[in-house]
Amino acid sequence: MRGSINEIARKAGLKAIVNTVLNNEDKVVRVFAGEPWQAFCEGVATAREIFCQKVEEQADIVIFSTSPADIDYWQAMKALDFAHVGVRKGGTIVLITPCPERISRMHPSLKTRATESYSTLLDAVEKGEIEHLPVAGALLMHSQIIDHANVICYSSGLTEEDKLALGFEHASTIEEAIQTALKHHGEHARIGVLECGEVVPTAPRARL
C-alpha cells in the first residue's frame, strides 16, 4: 500500500508534505516537512519511538484497553492486533473494550464468519465469496489472532452472543477476566499491560 501511495504521489508531482506525529493524548510531538519520502520516514521513526514499546519477551497474559478507537469491534480489532504480538503462542489476551455499536453495523460478515479458519477464509476470498476485500482482510487478521491466543473479553457493548460469535470467552467484569486468565496460566504468569490501543509491544519473538 505504501508503495502505491508513493507511486501516485510521484505521478501527481507531489514535491513536499507537512506531517505531524501525535502522542496518545493527541498532542503534537514533532512536525516533519519537506521531500515526501524522507519526511514520511523520519515521521515513522519518531512514531515508532513513541508507540512501539520494547519488552524483554512475550507475556503469558496481556491486559489492555482498546481506547481510543473502539466504537465497534471493526475499530477495536486494530488494537487487538497490536496487543496480540506481545503475548506468546497459546497465551491469553484480556480485551477491555466498550464497543457501543457492537461488532459492526456495516460489515455483518465480520460476525457470521469470525470463527472460520484462515485457510477457509482465504479459499472463500479466492472463490469470490467475500467480495469486499477490506472485510476479507479483517477476517483473516481476526482468524490469526484467535489462533494465536485465547481472548477473554469484558465489554459493555458486546453481548455474550457477540463474544461467542467472535470466538472470545465472556467475562462480566474486568476482575473476572483477569482471574480467569490467571486460572489458565497460574499465579506466576508473566503479565503485560498496555494502557491504550495505540501501543505495539515489540519483543525478540514478537510476530511483527
Secondary structure in CASP SS format (residue, H / E / C, confidence):
PFRMAT SS
TARGET T0000
AUTHOR 0000-0000-0000
METHOD secondary structure of the structure
MODEL  1
M C 1.00
R H 1.00
G H 1.00
S H 1.00
I H 1.00
N H 1.00
E H 1.00
I H 1.00
A H 1.00
R H 1.00
K H 1.00
A H 1.00
G C 1.00
L C 1.00
K C 1.00
A C 1.00
I E 1.00
V E 1.00
N E 1.00
T E 1.00
V E 1.00
L E 1.00
N C 1.00
N C 1.00
E C 1.00
D C 1.00
K C 1.00
V E 1.00
V E 1.00
R E 1.00
V E 1.00
F E 1.00
A E 1.00
G E 1.00
E C 1.00
P H 1.00
W H 1.00
Q H 1.00
A H 1.00
F H 1.00
C H 1.00
E H 1.00
G H 1.00
V H 1.00
A H 1.00
T H 1.00
A H 1.00
R H 1.00
E H 1.00
I H 1.00
F H 1.00
C E 1.00
Q E 1.00
K E 1.00
V C 1.00
E C 1.00
E C 1.00
Q C 1.00
A E 1.00
D E 1.00
I E 1.00
V E 1.00
I E 1.00
F E 1.00
S E 1.00
T C 1.00
S C 1.00
P C 1.00
A C 1.00
D C 1.00
I C 1.00
D C 1.00
Y H 1.00
W H 1.00
Q H 1.00
A H 1.00
M H 1.00
K H 1.00
A H 1.00
L H 1.00
D H 1.00
F H 1.00
A H 1.00
H H 1.00
V C 1.00
G C 1.00
V E 1.00
R E 1.00
K E 1.00
G E 1.00
G E 1.00
T E 1.00
I E 1.00
V E 1.00
L E 1.00
I E 1.00
T C 1.00
P C 1.00
C C 1.00
P C 1.00
E C 1.00
R C 1.00
I C 1.00
S C 1.00
R C 1.00
M C 1.00
H C 1.00
P C 1.00
S H 1.00
L H 1.00
K H 1.00
T H 1.00
R C 1.00
A C 1.00
T C 1.00
E C 1.00
S C 1.00
Y H 1.00
S H 1.00
T H 1.00
L H 1.00
L H 1.00
D H 1.00
A H 1.00
V H 1.00
E H 1.00
K C 1.00
G C 1.00
E C 1.00
I C 1.00
E C 1.00
H C 1.00
L H 1.00
P H 1.00
V H 1.00
A H 1.00
G H 1.00
A H 1.00
L H 1.00
L H 1.00
M H 1.00
H H 1.00
S H 1.00
Q H 1.00
I H 1.00
I H 1.00
D H 1.00
H H 1.00
A C 1.00
N E 1.00
V E 1.00
I E 1.00
C E 1.00
Y E 1.00
S C 1.00
S C 1.00
G C 1.00
L C 1.00
T C 1.00
E H 1.00
E H 1.00
D H 1.00
K H 1.00
L H 1.00
A H 1.00
L H 1.00
G C 1.00
F C 1.00
E E 1.00
H E 1.00
A C 1.00
S C 1.00
T C 1.00
I H 1.00
E H 1.00
E H 1.00
A H 1.00
I H 1.00
Q H 1.00
T H 1.00
A H 1.00
L H 1.00
K H 1.00
H H 1.00
H H 1.00
G C 1.00
E C 1.00
H C 1.00
A C 1.00
R C 1.00
I E 1.00
G E 1.00
V E 1.00
L E 1.00
E C 1.00
C C 1.00
G C 1.00
E C 1.00
V C 1.00
V E 1.00
P E 1.00
T E 1.00
A C 1.00
P C 1.00
R C 1.00
A C 1.00
R C 1.00
L C 1.00
END
